[in-house]
Amino acid sequence: MKFNTAISYLMIFVNELYKTEEISKNVIRDFLLLLSPFAPHITEELWQKLGNKDSIQSAEWPAYNRELTKEDSVNNNFSGERKTQI
């Protein structure tokens, strides 16, 4: 995954969080873990504010669950313009 794509998906996730009434501490924890490679200093500070004593760098990443990533439909946005052809 490219850098811009990863950041874009994190922003999409945050936009979805705005739609919820309540965000659990576990969701915030997992989000900070995913954000930490891109923003290590601020995530370390927020990690400590969540009450964690160890560094976020030594924390275990969230487990992947394929069932949570399934979508009912997929929207593809293509402009239809081809700039180059190989």
ZINOR-V97521 format. One record per residue. PHI is phi as a letter, one per 40 degrees, with the letter a starting at -180 (none if undefined). OMEGA is omega in radians with two decimals (* if undefined). Layout:
BEGIN
{{PHI,OMEGA} {PHI,OMEGA}}
END
This chain:
BEGIN
{{none,3.13} {c,-3.09} {d,-3.09} {c,3.13} {c,3.13} {c,3.12} {c,3.12} {c,3.13} {c,3.06} {c,3.11} {c,3.08} {c,3.12} {c,3.12} {c,3.10} {c,3.08} {c,3.11} {c,3.11} {c,-3.12} {c,-3.12} {c,3.13} {c,-3.06} {a,3.12} {b,-3.11} {c,3.12} {c,3.12} {c,3.11} {c,3.10} {c,3.13} {d,-3.13} {c,3.11} {c,3.11} {c,3.10} {c,3.14} {c,-3.14} {c,-3.00} {d,3.10} {c,-3.09} {c,-3.12} {a,-2.99} {c,-3.04} {c,-3.12} {c,3.12} {c,3.07} {c,3.12} {c,-3.14} {c,3.09} {c,3.12} {c,3.13} {c,3.06} {c,3.10} {h,3.12} {c,-3.12} {c,-3.14} {c,3.11} {c,3.08} {c,-3.13} {c,3.14} {c,-3.13} {c,3.12} {c,-3.14} {c,3.10} {c,3.10} {c,3.12} {c,3.11} {b,-3.07} {d,-3.12} {c,-3.13} {c,-3.08} {b,-3.14} {c,3.10} {b,3.09} {c,3.13} {a,-3.13} {b,3.08} {b,3.08} {b,3.11} {b,3.10} {b,-3.12} {c,3.13} {g,3.12} {c,3.11} {b,-3.09} {c,3.12} {b,3.08} {b,-3.13} {b,*}}
END
